[in-house]
Amino acid sequence: MIALIDADVIRYRVGFACEKKHYFVFLKDAEDYGYVASFENKTDLNKWLKLHDAADSVSVEERLEVDELPNCLHSVKLQIESILKDTQADDFAVYLSGKDNFRDKLVDYYKANRDRAHRPAHYENITKYLLDHWNAEVVDGIEADDALGVAQATDLEACIKHDDTFYGNTVICTIDKDLDNVPGWHYNFVKGDLYWVDAETATKNFYSQLLSGDAADNIPGLYKIAGVRCTAKMQEGLLYLDTEQEMWRYVVRQYLKAFNPSEEEYQDCLAAVVTKLREIGKLLWIQQSPGEDWEPPNEN
């Protein structure tokens, strides 16, 4: 088994876990005498300020305390070793997102809800460690997710072609549910879940996302586009469909129902819905072959 590791997740999760904010409270005009209280989270700080009615009589200093670099890198090492042990992998590939993600060129809103400059203090050091000690591959033009998808799909295709192990020789290791759009083995290394996603389920997961969007990446869905909530019952409707064409028509139909166009508006509304779904589909799709560009299924 080859573990395909999403190191973007590790780089951020471990990096931020190795730093902690502390809040120090000083009496105004008496800061030289030292702090009078300290807190590890803002909730406790606010409770203290309210209890003592002290908001106007004190000043608060926020400090970021960062673990020593060796401790942080050791945590990265332990995380990867744990993944390899849990998946019983005898080989691995580590992927990091690089620059020039093609999705950023498609629209201006992709991940616009994130502060991309907000990185862990040890971000660069973790990156170097992954490159030097785990032979990580930095992929430019795409995301690590796409590299994982291509690697797993390539392995599955080879296994089926040669009538080898149908279940494949790779396992995608991440906590990102977007990768459930890719068939094969998956391992969530936070929950400790190892599970199989078949091709039909992977396709239905993708079309389910076309309905819901992806708030984490600022990709709109039915609610943001048409003002109608995507319900679990609506997504369950995909379970009873057999072909991708049927799933595509079903999703388009849900958007049209939400807009409820008049007979005169119908064709223009349909064209607008198809155009928007094609746009968000390209953002949501995880590549499964190099340079793959998603398009709605051919209706012929």
N, C-alpha and C positions, 0 to 999 in steps of 0.2 A: 504494500500500500504506500502511495506517495501522498504526503500531506501538502496541500496547496494552501499556503498561509497568507492571510490578509494582514500584512504588517502595518498597513495604515492604522488599523484599529489598535494594534499593540503600541505603536508609536505614540498615539494620543492617550489611550487608556492608562498605560503604565506611566507615561510622562506626567500626566495630571495627577495621578495617584501619588506621585512622589513630591508633590508640593501642597502646601496647606496655607490658607489665609488665617491670620490672627488679627484680632481687633483689640487695640489697647486704648483705655479710657484715661484721660488726664483732666485734672481740674484746670479750668482756664486761668491763665496768668500764674499757674503754679506747676508748669510742665517740668521744671527742673527738679522737682521733688519725686519724680517718677510716676508711673501709672497707678491708678487706684483700683482698676479692675481690668481683666482681660478675658476674651471670649474666642472660641474657635469657630463660631458661626454667627451670622448676622441676626438670626432669630433670637438667640439668647441675649445678644447685645441689645436688641430693641426691647425685649422684655425687661431688662435691667434698667434701661433708660426710662421706660414708662413707669416702672415700680418706684423709682427714685425721683421721678419728675425732673430729670437731670439734663434734658436735651439742650437747654440754653446755658447750662453752667459748666459743661465739659466739652472737650474736643476729643475726637476719635481718630486714631492713626491706624491705618491698615497696613499690615506687613505680610509679605509673602515669604514663607520659609520653605526652602527647597532642600530635599535630601541630598546627601553627598552623591556625586556621580557614580562611584563604584556600586553603591547600594541600588541606584536606579538601574544600572546596566545588569546587575545581578537579577533584578526582578524581571527584566526582559528575558534573560536566559532561562529563568525558572518557568516563565509562561510558555516559551517555545518548547522546552523539554517536556512540560506537562501535556502539551498538544500532541507531541510525538508519542508519548507513552499511552495516552488515552485512545489514540487512533491506531495504535500498534503499527505505526508507519516505520518502514525501514529506509525511507528516503523522503526528501522534502524539497519544496521550492518556495521561496519567500519573495513576495511582490510588494513594491512600494509605488504609489502614484508619483509621477514626475511633473512635467510642465506641459502647457498647451493642450489641455483636455479639450477634445473636439466639442463637447457639450457647451462649453463657454462661448464657442463661436456661433452656435445655433441660436441662442437667445441670451438676453441680458439679465434674466431673472433666476437662472439656475444657481442654487445655493446662495442667493443674494441675502438670505436671512441669516447667514453666518458671518462672523468676523474671521476671515481667513488668516488675518495677521495674528490672531490670538492662538499662540502655540505654547506648548510646555517649555519651561526654561531649558530643559535638556533635549529639546527636539533635534537639534543638529547632531548632538553627541549620540543620541539613540540611532539616528539615521546612519551615522558613520559606523557604529558598532554592528548594525544589521548588515551593512555592506561588507565590512572587514571580516566578521566572524561567522556570518550566516549566509554569505554569498547572495545577498538580496539583489533582486533585479529591479531597477528603476525603469518604469515604463512611461514614455512620453507620448503625448497625443491622445492617450486613453487613460482610464483609471485602473488601479490594481484589480478592481472588480472585473473588468473586462479581461484582463490577463488570466485571472482565475477561471472565468467562463470559457475562454478559448482553450486553455490547457485541459480542463475537464471534458469539454465536448470533443476535443481531438482524441483523447484517450478512449472515450466511449465509442466513438466512430470506429477507431482501430480495432477495439475489442469485438464489436459486432461484425465488422468486415471479415475478421479472421476467425469468427466463430469461437472466440476465446471467452474469457470470463465476462459474461454479459453485464455483470454489475460493475465492471470497471476496476481500474487500479488506482484511482485517485479519490481524494476526499477534500472538499472545499472547507477550510477552517476559518470561520469568521463569526461575527454576531449580527451581521447585516442581513436582514430578511430579504433584501433585494436579490441576493444570490439564489434564493429559492426559485427564481425564474430559470435556473439552469438545472437540467436533469443530472442525476448522479448522487453520490454520497455527500452528506453535509455534516459538519460538526460545529455546534455552538459551544465554544470553549469557556463561556461564562456559565451557561446553564448546564453544561456537561451532556448535551443531547447529541446523539449520533443517529441520523435518520436518512432514509432514501427518498428521493424525489423522482418520480417517473416522468417521462416526457409529456404525457397528457396533463399531469398536475402542474408541471412547470409552466406550460402554456396558459393554463387557467389562472395561475398565480399572476402572470403578466397581465392578462386582460382584467383581472380583478383590480390591479393597480391602475389600469387605464380608467377605471371607474372612481377609485378613491383618491388617486394622485399620491404624492409622497411629500408629506409636510416637512420631513427632515431635510429634504433637498429642495424645498420650495417649488415643487412641481405641482401645479394645480390639478384638481380632479373635478368631479361633478358639482360639488358644493361651490367651489370658487368660481367655476366657469358659468354654471347655470343657476346657482342659488338653491339647489335641491340636495339634501343629504344623501350620501351613498349608504344605504342600510345593509346590514348583514344578509337580510333576505334577498336583496337585489343581487348581491355578490353570489349568493347560493344558486341563483338562477344559472350561473355558468356551469355548475356541476352536472347539469342534465344535457349539456351540449357535447357533440362528438367531434366536430371539426373546427379548425381555426376560423374558417369562413363564417360558421355559425356564431362563434364567440364574438367576432368582429361586428357582425350585424346586430347582435344582441346589445353590445356596448353602444353602438351608434343609436340604436333605438331608445335606450335609456336617456341619452342626452336629448334626443328629439322630444321625448315625452316631457322632459323637464322644461324645455323651451315652449312646447305646445304651440308651434307656429300655425298660422292660418293657412288655408289652401294656397293662397297667393304667395305666402312667405316660405312655403315648404321647401322648394328647391334651393333657394338662397340659404336657408337655415341648414339644410343638409350639407351643402357645400362648405359652409363655415365650420360645421361640426367635424366633418371629415378632415379639413385642413388643420384644425386645432388638435384633434386626436393624433394625427400623423406627427405633429410637432412634439407633443408630450410623449408619444410612443418612442420617438428617437432618443429622448432623454432617459426614459425608463429602461429601455432595452439593454441588457447585458450581452455584449458581443460573445458569440460562440464560434466565430471564425475571424481571422485577422482582417481588419478593415471593414467588417460587416456594418451595413447601414440598413436599419430596419425600415420596412415598408409594410403597409396594410396588405393582407393576403389578397392574391388575385381572385377575382370573383368568377373567372371563367373556368 
